[in-house]
Amino acid sequence: MLLLLILTLILLIYALVSTGQSFESGPGKVFAIMALLFLCVVDLLLMTGLFSVEPNQGVVLTLFGKYRGTERGPGLHWTNPFLAKKRISLRVRNFETAKLKVNDHDGNPIEIGSVVVWQVVDTAEACFEVDNYDNYVHVQSESALRSLATSYPYDAHQDGQMSLRANTAEVAAHLQREIEERLATAGVKVLEARITHLAYAPEIAQAMLQRQQASAIVAARTKIVEGAVGMVEMALEQLARKQVVHLDEERKAAMVSNLLVVLCGERGTQPIVNTGTLYN
């Protein structure tokens, strides 16, 4: 079409110059010149229908406000010159939300942020269903992130409970579904959504750190006690089986107490040698 319009314009200009250089004059010559000028204007108007499309780009075509389609094929194209053209990128984009301060499921203030990978898949919906699809993605992504933060606690305090910190894969999948539901009307597909920042708010960070340390100490002590009890049971069983010494219930209780003190103590114990009998 481009070659045809250029060739037509060259022929019209040649005919216009030839007509103007002719020695004949009169109404016929004036009419011929006017007709050639009109055809030149039409040819130039048809050239405005040429447009190019880059890879991963769509051009939305409308005629007097009515949607006529979208051209996605890369290269040079020609269409009705009266069609309005709006370019929309179909490339994959990243959007990183700000660090939002929200309350988790337990009411603790936390800071949370995420990154969303998205792409326009329906140019008509992106162009006509929302006012500004780029801003719409940003606002709805932050809204979905706030909703997600209130659905899970920061840390799980019960067996089988999901949390933001422990179940990152499940939380990311939930966030992606939440954003996709909100962006469905805008013709946008969410390729990936994941949390990039997660922390307690500064005003409770120190208290929560002490709580985590206390939980870790309790878990360690529990493990130590379980191991100490097992060792005491093993010692008593071996003493009874090998008949090294016969202990009554009172002496067994004393031995158990001494062994637990030695095994569960944080510092090394000082042994006391008994030079008398077992009972004195």
Residue pairs with C-beta under 8 A, 6 or more apart in sequence:
1 49
1 50
1 78
2 47
2 50
2 76
2 78
5 43
5 46
5 47
5 50
8 43
9 40
9 43
9 44
12 36
12 39
12 40
12 43
13 40
15 36
16 33
16 36
16 37
16 40
19 29
19 32
19 33
19 36
20 33
22 29
45 81
46 81
47 81
48 81
49 78
49 79
49 80
49 81
49 83
50 76
50 77
50 78
51 59
51 76
51 77
51 78
51 79
51 85
52 75
52 76
52 77
53 59
53 71
53 72
53 73
53 74
53 75
53 77
54 74
55 74
56 89
56 90
56 91
57 72
57 74
57 87
57 88
57 89
57 90
57 91
58 70
58 71
58 72
58 87
58 88
58 89
58 90
58 120
58 123
59 70
59 71
59 72
59 77
59 85
59 86
59 87
59 88
60 67
60 70
60 85
60 86
60 87
60 88
60 123
60 124
60 127
61 67
61 68
61 69
61 70
61 71
61 79
61 83
61 84
61 85
62 68
62 83
62 84
62 86
63 80
63 82
63 83
63 84
64 82
67 124
67 128
68 83
70 123
70 124
71 77
71 79
72 90
86 127
88 120
88 123
88 126
88 127
89 120
90 119
90 120
90 121
90 123
91 119
92 117
92 118
92 119
92 191
93 117
93 118
93 119
94 115
94 116
94 117
95 115
95 116
95 118
95 137
95 138
95 141
96 113
96 114
96 115
96 116
96 196
97 113
97 114
97 115
97 116
97 138
97 141
97 142
97 145
98 113
98 142
99 111
99 112
99 113
99 197
100 111
100 112
100 113
100 142
100 145
100 146
100 149
101 109
101 110
101 111
101 201
102 109
102 110
102 112
102 146
102 149
102 150
103 109
103 110
103 149
103 150
104 110
104 149
104 150
104 152
104 153
104 154
104 164
105 150
105 151
105 152
105 153
106 153
106 154
106 157
108 153
108 154
108 200
108 201
108 204
108 208
109 200
109 201
109 203
109 204
110 149
110 154
110 164
110 198
110 199
110 200
110 201
111 197
111 198
111 199
111 200
111 201
112 145
112 149
112 164
112 195
112 197
112 198
113 145
113 195
113 196
113 197
113 198
114 141
114 145
114 175
114 193
114 194
114 195
114 196
114 197
115 193
115 194
115 196
116 137
116 141
116 179
116 190
116 192
116 193
117 190
117 191
117 192
117 193
118 137
118 179
118 183
118 188
118 189
118 190
118 191
119 188
119 189
119 191
120 126
120 133
120 187
120 188
120 189
121 187
121 188
121 189
122 187
123 187
124 187
125 185
125 186
125 187
126 133
126 186
126 187
126 188
127 133
129 185
129 186
129 187
130 136
130 185
130 186
133 186
133 187
133 188
136 183
136 186
137 183
137 186
137 188
140 179
140 182
140 183
141 179
141 193
143 182
144 175
144 178
144 179
144 182
145 175
147 178
148 171
148 174
148 175
148 178
149 164
151 174
152 162
152 163
152 164
152 167
152 171
153 161
153 163
153 164
154 163
154 164
154 165
154 198
154 200
154 208
155 163
155 165
155 166
155 212
156 162
156 163
156 166
162 170
162 171
164 171
164 195
164 198
165 198
168 194
168 195
171 195
172 192
172 193
172 194
172 195
175 193
175 194
175 195
176 190
176 192
176 193
179 190
179 193
180 189
180 190
183 189
183 190
199 205
200 208
221 264
224 263
224 264
225 264
227 263
228 259
228 260
228 263
228 264
229 260
231 259
231 263
232 255
232 256
232 259
232 260
232 263
235 255
235 259
236 252
236 255
236 256
239 245
239 247
245 278
247 255
251 278
251 279
261 269
262 269
